[in-house]
Amino acid sequence: MKTFLRKTAEHLWAQHSIEEMQEIAVVMPSQRGVLYLKKELAYLSDRPFLAPDFMTIEEFALKMTDSTLIDPIELLFEAYHCFKEVDPSVDFDRFMGWGQMMLKDFDTLDMYLVEPYQIFSFLSEVKSLERWGAEYGEADTGKYITQHTKAYFKLYDHLLEVYGRLQARLKDRGLAYRGMAYRDLAARLAANGTTAKQYKKIYFVGFNALSKGEEEIIRALLKQDVAETLWDADEYYVKNSFHRAGNWLRNYVDAGSNKYLAKSNFQWMEQHFAKDAKEVEVLGVANPSAQVFVAMELIRQWQSENGAEEQVALVLGDESLLDQVLLFVGEFKDRLNITMGYSLKKTPVFSFITLLGEIHKRSDASRIPVSQFRNLMQHAFMQYYIDGRSKKASKDLNRAWQALAGQHDLYVSMEAIRALESLPALKSLLSGTSFPEILSLTSEAFEQILKEMPKQDWGADAQALVQARRVIDNLSDVIHLVDEVSIKIGFKLLLNLVQQQKLTFEVAEQKNRTLHVMGLLETRTLDFDRVIVLSLNEGSLPGTRKRESLIPMDIAQMNTFDLPTFTQADAVTSYHFHRLLQRPKQIELIYVQPSEKSSVKEMSRFIKQLRLDWVKQNPALTWTEPSVSFDLAENAPTNEVHRIEKSYEVIQQLKAKLETRGLSPSAMAQFANCSLQYYYSYVLDLRKEKQYEDELGADVFGTWVHKVLENVDKAILASHDGWVDQADVAARIESLDDLLNQAMVEIQDREGVFEMEKGFNFVLKEVAKTILTSYYQSESIGNTGRVQLLDTEMDLNTLVPVSFEGADFSVKLKGRVDRLDRVDGVYRIIDYKTGKVETKDLTVGDQGLAAALVSEDLKGKLLQLWLYKFLLADAVRAQTNPLFAGLDWKNILIEPGIISFRNLGAGVLSVPKLGLWFEEGQNMEGFISDSMKLIQAWVDKILDRSKPFEKTSDVESCQFCDFKVICHREI
């Protein structure tokens, strides 16, 4: 295979002698293409030579205009300065909301050579019509004018003047942003002006979808006979007038078009799509993670069959997949070249700065919440800072800061924190009263942390901290250009700048790097022997139709302006994708199959288009769409936990756990949902360390409300012998504040301390009061007679004899009943749910109760009610509780039910139709007998040697799992 860059190198050598090479310039879309073209030129030469002047088109425009590219941070502040001159009332906090969008529009207008006066005047006039309400047919033309709309329209009135001032301000300093440099160079060339440096020839290599400014620059140089263009095009998409990938190239190749961009013959138009023999496979997989496993197996297979010398590209349509790829691609480290950057947003430094922002944004600077203080001190960077000392010193420091926060403390005073003299970086991190001061002190603290980081820990985290500190220092250098920036907006800006930074992957030796992990844009001008493309779904390839601009879509699309929209973005993506497929001999296109449980969109239109058209045009093309199955490969990476086989030792461990810890409704539901999660939680007893937060989570909220219900029920048992109608409901509702406060105190040892009188926690307290008020007011709904409470938070458990492979043992069944009461002789087991439960969650269906309770699509709440009924019936039969003394277990009436606080109108929800019986007309003796069989079936299911513990295929549910990091499902 002759690559595009090899052809380009051959062409350059054919046109120029070795002495002339230093006199030409080569302009390319990216620096990566530059790197590989240099290699091709060197490969074709038999002796050393001075290379051409290589650059991107942005670098070319800056060089030709003697301009320096302004730093984005400085540009933002310069723009604010200009806007402040035009409108003194604007403040930086408000400017931040649309300032970056405005600058992006300025850049686009310049790149497309739009006349600024024309479009800004037009925009102002259009907005004038809107502001007078003419399009609404309003007689009162001032109806829509408010203080906010005035500010909105004023923005459009000022854009032209701000644009002019910014251009003048930057030119005076010899600075420019990208579009400004393009417009300047295009204007100079149009006026036949001389460029800053003359070259014998300038080659524009591998471009497509040029802006109007870029087109005019190249066209002017072509007319001067200074430039030559080299294209990578294929007839498949260029000669098809309906194919978006060829939208621009059709004009560039047409000598009769006013957009023609070639010197003479168009170089090059090829026919790889129509003539080359290719193998194309399209694979649909169940979830994003599966794509990575398929890709690794393909690379492994190709390497085994063809060696490691072939050029292979793993292209990530969804670049967030890089996290997962990094977990497995290490086995190919000797040939690996990761060309994508790793966003600082995914590193600990981003969460560290976010946490600092939350602390500094608090109005009370004299103290910080205990949870925030703990999170700060337990953060990786603070632990690096502490652990950099001797073992004894770091142990003493950890003990010292932990002593500042008692178990029941809500806050830690800043005075106490600053008294920790052994941690000067901590004092710097928490000091400062203005944002500029905070920036300066944070930079100092980062320097101190870096000095203390042990050498063995100096890696990606340290590099991320260095880059973040550089951003902080750059921001500090220009912060003086504006009035005071609020801490809130300052941190918003800082985080925005930090997340734009990327860590680069470096290898010690660049030779023989044949496996490339990259995004689609990075493939420009490059060719490969084999290609794998992941995430070929709508929303990934092509991307979402997101557009951020102050210029309305209808105006941008007008022929007068012809600015790019998402339509052009789709066409650009289409070209890059199809160009990537021109030369590989084997192509794997992988997409995620959409499902009701995921937010994944349908298969990419690119696949559908190729499937319908490409196969017809190329008789040498082999197109297959096989199904995918997953098996453990012998050489699968050892750090990946696919499954846990049920060896003899594991079976013995399981049996011991079933006898001692037993089975509960939550354990059985967890096994049905993800058997590997069950293994971690109930067999290995793994637990996620409790993280104390400022705000109540859904789990703590549920525990809190349950505690109130428990306390109220205990009071009724103690004062009214359990008779609910004798309790004063109005007084109870009146005292809900006290009841909630008391419940919070009782759970704080386990759940943490929360400030309930402000913020989101206060809202949740009001929610709790509302749902409890509604419940107590409607408590009598569905009750046919008087209700007598018998117990609350009642533990029920029993041992059930079972057997496995001829050996008998016992399994413990257990459950905790929120409330047990009696109505008209019926014993009701009530389970409170703060979430929403509906009748459909308890429907058995035509399959019958036994089948429903062992089904793959298990309804956890139905299982819970069955087990409660069995445990209560068994407890009455065993007569282990005085409550059941003298009761006839064979004839007792038991009705388990759920009270859902988000569905109170339904009353006590129970199983419809036959109720909780295995067959119609069944008695309690038959129910217990069938329940014993069901328990045996569950034991067989859990101990089945042929079915290992495996992680669920429902990736969406993994986001709430404590073990997602272990399973590599943290996506």
Secondary structure by P-SEA (a helix, b strand, c coil): cccaaaaaaaaaaaaccccccccbbbbcccaaaaaaaaaaaaaaccccccccccccaaaaaaaaaccccccaaaaaaaaaaaaaaacccccaaaaaacaaaaaaaaaaaaaacccaaaaaaaaaaaaaaaaaccccccccccccccaaaaaaaaaaacaaaaaaaaaaaaaaaccccaaaaaaaaaaaaaacccccccccbbbbcccccccaaaaaaaaaaaaaccbbbbbbccccccccccccccaaaaaaaccccccccccccccccccccccbbbbbbbbbcccaaaaaaaaaaaaaaaaaccccccbbbbccccccaaaaaaaccccccccccccbbbbccccaaaaaaaaaaaaaaccccccccaaaaaaaaacaaaaaaaacccaaaaaaaaaaaaaacccccccccccccccccccaaaaaaaccccaaaaaaaaaaaaaaaaaacccccccaaaaaaaaaaaaaaaaaacccccccccaaaaaaaaaaaaaabbbbbbbcccccccbbbbcccccccccccbbbbccccccccccccccccccccccccccccccccaaaaaaaaaaaaaaaaccccbbbbbbbbbccccccccccaaaaaaaaccccccccbbbbbbbbbbcccccccccccccccccaaaaaaaaaaaacccccaaaaaaaaacaaaaaacccccccccbbbbccccaaaaaaaaaaaaaaaaaaaaaccccccccccaaaaaaaaaaaaaaaaaaaccccccccccccaaaaaaaaaaaaaaaaaaacccccccbbbbccccbbbbbbbbbbcccbbbbbbbbbbbccccccccbbbbbbbbcccccccccccccccaaaaaacccccaaaaaaaaaaaaaaaaaaacccccccccccccbbbbbbbbbcccccccccccccccccccccccaaaaaaaaaaaaaaaaaaaacccccccccccccccccccccccccccc
